[in-house]
């Protein structure tokens, strides 16, 4: 009898908890605060969560409805990510998969479940093709944008000058790490530079001596790193050890984490990372974050994280989601929106410089807008350079040449749709 | 013909052409090998005394290194942090014996193995709760470990040895010698070996199973701390270090689960061979990243001919 009472109580609690979860705008985030990639995940997730907490505290949420921002821990494991997706999709207005591997796995499911994927700056680059990937969004820039902009910076804006150069592509042997390869191979063939792809296995992330011996033997003009988590800090330490010229060493936006460079300090001077976000310590947003979140203790963020590249990038990511919610609310005329409405919001984002100033985020991300045939926004990005103590802006806003990227994205999107037939494809504007 | 040339001739020609580079490859292989051997030693010690395959050895490396860095971040001087970390590893050894192993005495080996998986999961969760998931810097300089480098110019080329790697190799060598002396020359060491040879016989002459288990888990903890310091000094301390520990599995397959000599020689062999294969065959012919599988293939190959490993004891069972 006692057992039945306990079961009944547990059931009642579950119902209450379920009801509570359904209140507000349920926005799950597939976090990775644990495991080998946690060093990157923690500041990013903190930034994302803090922005939503700030909105809930300051404005009562978005459009007067609180955002229920819940994390589901994946440890960056694709299997756990899919479990998280299944567990959270019931009431979710969005899914934030947080890994290219998880994104690729849930991509077909979101078509059926009609939940938009928001994958800021990650995922599958052809997701920009909204006609094929109707439920997937990766603003403000794709990995192909990033790879193109890094090459463009190496080339000083003239891609023809890459002819005869040797460029090493040090990458995690994982869907994320391989993502820019189709574009890089195409550009190498077009512009006559030699591309040396150097994979780093997940088990070898912290033991990269073989990869750096290869770099020593190949003597590339530049190294481009597509690394994540513990791979980045180990690569930077190996680069220092092998005395590779740091000013010739570039990383993707996930390889520009302040603590990874702080570990080598002055020896890391000149290392560059492409970035579509820029910390703005004196912004009005940061004042509000401090007032409503940090000072009230409603955060897991430590003071030393606040002005880091990754924490503030996390803030930018949640801003994109919050703005998409606002757009959807305005469009439907209702504060309570569902995933289909949010999809409309994500497809009609218009983040202008004026909007950023209004949000207290001037300069934190380049202006961009999305559309049906442009789920990425292609905002462009800056090069950040490590000065021995912190990252500084080292370039004007760079742009990827969409006349090169778009045809490849269309071709790969069509290839994906064929391989996964029957895959629903629509014509934007048609 | 070209294919045969690329496998049989070119790699050796490359070695001959750039002997300084070959020396660098061998050095890097040696350092990796020593560190693999250290991790494998932890496995072997526990297996010898209890027939338990300790799946938790990898996470013990992470936990020990994080504890050390954690104490230092609290303001404790570096060497006192080492002593306190050893204290924590001792408490861990006692707790494991009392809470996990003692109630499972007499259970099949697979149950004890599963229990060590449980210990692994606990240490991951507990470690993340206490220390967080961020990468931490090893307190290399604070421990007095030199961080400079030795540069040589053999054959007119360039060879760089990091002083911290040289220190790691030296400390590992001292640790191994000390361990061998302890096992062979001391009463406790002989008791550990006796327990490994025959539990019942060892118990019948008054050797305490509980004491020995605490002792071997503590020694495995000491090895874990040394390994954590050495790996951490190279690439930082994070939970990714645990993954490296799985490289000790092929070392054990190669060297044999019971043999300390096997762990050392197996570790060195795998460290050197996987590096040579990766640089001279893997990268030019297979696109690289062969280190993720080479050691396992090598170990499987050895098992085909010597199922007990190169130095393991041959098991003869009469039906």
Interface residues (C-beta under 8 A of the other chain):
Chain A: X33 X34 X35 X36 X38 X39 X41 X42 X173 X197 X198 X199 X200 X201 X202 X203 X204 X205 X206 X207 X208 X209 X210 X211 X213 X214 X216 X217 X229 X230 X233 X234 X237 X241 X242 X243 X259 X260 X263
Chain B: X18 X21 X24 X25 X28 X31 X32 X124 X128 X132 X133 X134 X135 X137 X149 X160 X162 X231 X234 X235 X236 X238 X239 X240 X241 X242 X243 X244 X246 X247 X275 X278 X279 X283 X287 X288 X289 X291 X292
